[in-house]
Amino acid sequence: MVHAFVMVKTDAGKAEATVDAAREVAAIVEAHIVAGDYDVIAEVDTEEVYDVLHTASTELQGLDGVAETKTYISLD
């Protein structure tokens, strides 16, 4: 199992809609609006690292209002 965190910057005023849409993505187990450099943090669980890539680069980046993502793979 691969566990990752994807930080998401959204367009202005899009954080709530983005977190709601992210929670509908199958590989995302949790998503939260946060304060700081990013607007949303999504927690991802997949079988393979390539599935994390697909989730971040296709499913999350394809959501309306997503401006940028940064992915961190958990090492523990």
ABEGO torsion letter per residue (X at the ends): XBBBBBBBBBBBGAAAAAAAAAAABAABABBBBBBEABABBBBBBBABAAAAAAAAAAAAAABBGBABBBBBBBAX
